[in-house]
């Protein structure tokens, strides 16, 4: 009989979930951690791992929620590369929504007090945002492209289960996460690092009209700390957390050009980058910045890692994992 608190983390072989599992198991031996994903992860932080597609009815994670006592589901599974989502709209909608309502329905049918955290993105707001006019959790969600819309649908489904069936849940909306060992090279930081490692010139992409992109970058360690803070509050039945959405971001707006130049300065000061002018096929937000006051006020969370410190840490971790030799 399992007497420990049971957390089930979906997408457990992925970038963020891997780091979350490591921190949870390192910091809290009283958690029995179950991972679930389509493939087995390289890490060994889970006490148990369930393999299978999460958008299939009666999948292994659903069965576990229905047949065993699970205290918390942290739903991090999903497809998140916008270009892929644009080219594969059906699969995007199927996975980013079906996996959510299947898990929520399992919780409803189980009749047990299982809490649920849904991860989405600041892109659900669908508009340009600056540090002077950032995203707030209570504003309207006006997604435009298929990725953003699939995340809005998941958000609405979760809130409806909370309101209709009294399922205790929270929604976390992430800014651009960086740090650790990220192998999604379509992202700025790992993509730039790979170019520098292989002797290629990184690209700075501008819009078709030549405008500069800005983003809110938050280090993965701060994100993990934020998710755990939400989880602990949910498990404690904190009324200020149940049914609420929380932005997890730095609250700062960075020009992508400046971030790229800082990466180069840290890793390979002699390198030069190429400016590429031209947009993408899908509708893309040009400026993004979150307001994180709600996380600060309700949970006492605030980001601890500065961008410069975080980029240095990322470079050091990249070297330590053996993907590249030090210059």
N, C-alpha and C positions, 0 to 999 in steps of 0.2 A: 504494500500500500504506500503510495507516494504521499508524504506528509508535508513536503515543501510547497511553497507557492509556485504555481505552474504558469509559465509564460510560453506562449506559442508565437514565434516570429516567422512571418511569411516572407518569401524572397530572401531566405537566410544565406544563400550563396552569393548574394549581391554585395555591392560596394558598401553601402551604409549599414545594411543588416549585419554584415560580417563584423564591422567595428562595434556595433551595438552589442552583439552576442559576446564579444571578447570582454567588453567593459562590464556587462552585467555579471558574467561568470567570474570575473576577477574580483569584482567589488562585493558581490553578494552570494555567498555559498548557499544561502537559504532559498535560492531560486532554482527550480527544476526547469531547464530550458529545452524546449522542443523547437527544432527548426523545420521549415517546410519549403520546398522549391522543386523545380523541374529537374534539377541536377544536384548531386552531392557536392558540398563546398570543399575547398582546400583546407579550411580551418577545422578545428576540432573542439569548438567552444560549446557545442550543443550536447546535452545529455542524450538526446534522441533526435533522429532525423527522419522526416517523412518525405518520400520522393513522389512527385507526380504533378501534373498540371492542375493549377488551382482554379481554372475556369471550367472544369469538368464536374458535373453533378456527382455527389457522393465521393468526392476526392478524399485522400487520406486525412487532410487537415480537417475537413468537415466532419468526417467520421470520428476523429478524436474529440472534437468539441461536443459531438452528440453523445458519445459513449463514455468519456472520461471527464473528470473534473479539471477544467481549464479556468484559471483565474483571470487571465488577460491575453488578448490577441493583439499583437502589434503588426498591423498589416502594411508591410513595406514592399510587397510584390507589385509589379506593374511594368509597363513599357514606357520609357521616358525619353527616347531620342526622337526629337521632333521631326527630323528628316525622314526617319523610318516610319514614323506614325503617319506622315503625310502620304507616303507611298503605300501604306497598308492600313487604310482607315477602318476596314471591317475588323481586322484582328485587334486594332487598338481599342475600338469600342467594346468588343467582346471581352477582352482580358481586363481592361481597366474598370469595367463596370460589373461584369458577371462574377469575377472573383470576390468582389465586395459584397454583393447581395447574397451570394452563396454562404459566405462566412457569417454574415449577419442573420440570415435565416436559420443557420445551424444554432447560433446562440439563442435565438428566439425559441426554437423548438426544444432546446435542451432544458429550458426552464431553470437554469442555474444562473447565479449572478456573475456572469463572465463579462468583464469589461473589454472595450474595443478601442483601439487607436487607429485612425485612418491617416495615412500620409498622402498629402497632395503637394501642390506647388503654388508659389506666388503668381504663376502664370494664369491661374483661374480668374484673376481680376480682369484680365483681358485688355488692359489699357497701359499706356505709358505712365510711368511714375518716377518722380524725382525725390531727392531728399527734402525738398521744399513741399512736395505734394505726394507723400508715400502711400503705400497700400495700408488700409485699415481693415481689420477683420469683419467689421459690420457692413462694409459697403457692398453694393451689388456686384454679382459675378457676371462679367460680360465677355466670356471667352469667345474667340473667333475661329481659331484653327482646330483641327480634329483632336489633337493631343489635349489642348486646353479644355475643350468641350467634354472629352471623356472624363477628365478629372473633375469638372464641375458636376457632371452626372453622378459620379461616385460620391461627391460631397453631399449632394441633395438626397441621394438614397440613404446615406448614413444618417443625416439629420432627420429624415422621415422615420427611420427605425427607432431613433432615440425618442422622438415625439409621440409616435403611435404605439410603440411597444415598451417604452420605458427602459430601453437598453442604455446602460451607462457607457457613453463613448465621448471621445474628443477627436478633433481634427487638427492635424499639424500641417501647416503650409510652409514649405521650405523655400528659401532663397537659393542662389547658386552655391552648391556645396563643393568644397575642394579640400585637398589634404589626404594624408594616408597614401596608400598605394592604389590609385584609381587607374584602371585600364580602359576606361571609356575615352578613347583618344579624340572623339568629336568634341569633348569639352576643352576649354581654353588651357587650363593648367597642365593636364597630362598630355594634351596634344602638343603644346609648346615644348614640354620637356622631351618628348620623343623626338621632335625635330632637332633639338639641340644635341641629343644623344647620338643621333645618326648623321650629324653634319649637314642637315637640311636647314633652309631658312624658314623660320616660322612665318605665318601669314597673319596680318592684321586685316580683318574684313570690315569694310564700311558698307553702309546701305547703298542701294542703287543710285541715290542722290548725293552720296558722299558724306552722309551724317555719321557721327561717331556713336557707337553703342556704349551704353553704360549698364552696369549690373551691380547687384548686391551680393558680395561674396562672403560666405560664412564658413569657418573651419569645421571639419567633420567632428572634431572633439567637442566643440560647442553644441553642434546639432545633437550628438548622442546624449550629452548632458541634459539638453532641453527635452528630448523624448523621454528620458528616464524621469525627469521632474514631473512631466505630465502623467506618466504611468503611475508613479507613487501617489500623486494626488487623486487619480481615478480610483486606485485600489483603496484609498482612505475615504472614498465617497465624498470628496470635497465638492460641495455644491457650486462652487465658483468655476469648476472645471468641467463638470458633466454637461454635455450638450454644446460645448464651446469650441470655437476654432482659435488657433494660436499661430501667429506668424513667428517663424524661427529664422531670423536673419541678423545681419550685422547692424541694420539700420543706417548703413552708409551706402552712398552711390559712388561707384568707381568707374572711371573711364576704362574700357577694355584696353585701350592703347597704353595707359599708365601701368596696368597690371602686367601686360606683356613685357613692357620695358623693365619692370622690376624683376620679373622672372629671369630675363636675360642678364641683368646686372648681377644677380645672385649666382647664376649657374654658369654663364659663359659671356663675360662682358665684351668680348671681341665680336660676338655674333651680331648679325643684322637681320632685320625682318623685311618682308615684302608687304606692301599695301595693296590689297585687292578690293576693288570697288565693284559692288554688285550684290544684289539681294539674294534671297532664296526663294524657292517655289512657294513655300507656305507663308501665310500671314505671320509676321514676326513682330514681337514687341521690341521697340528700340531702347527704351529706358525703363529700368526696373529698380525699385527700392522699397523695402518693407518698413513699417513701423513696428517695433517690437516692445512697445510700452506695456502691452497686456501681459506678456511673459514676465516682464520685470515686476509688474504690480501684483499679479496674482500668485506667481510661483517663485519670485525672487531670483529668477534666472537673468543672466546677462552674458553676452559673449565675452570671453576672456582673452582670446588669441587675436592679436593684431594681424593685419594682412601681411606685413613684412615678416613678422615672426612665423606666421603660418606657412608662407612660401619657403622660408628657410627650413622649417621642419619637414615640409614635403620633399624638398631636395635631399635632405639627410636621410629620410626614410627610403627614398628611391635608391640612393646609393647603398644603404644597409641591406636592402632586400636582394641585392645582387643583379638587378636588371641592367645596371650600367657600371662601368669602371670610373673611379674618380679621375678627374683630369690631372 
